[in-house]
Amino acid sequence: MRPERFGALLYHFGTRRLSFLKSTALLDVVQGLDAAPSARVACATAGVQAGELLTYQQALATLAASQMVVERS
């Protein structure tokens, strides 16, 4: 993950896929996933409002489908 002014670039070395996070708020959520007990808590910690949760849920689902984020074991 490489933070940028617009958000971040994500590169998966296994699949060679490049993804763009187009907001710094989404970057904050992704960076917070490791420490938070759930994605909802990571969103709340990053300041995501209740009305925005569906948008962030969809973004995280897309990142999970492309293996950019994975479930903790």
Secondary structure by P-SEA (a helix, b strand, c coil): cccccccbbbbbccccbbbbcccaaaaaaaaaccccccaaaaaaaacccccaaaaaaaaaaaaaaaccccccc
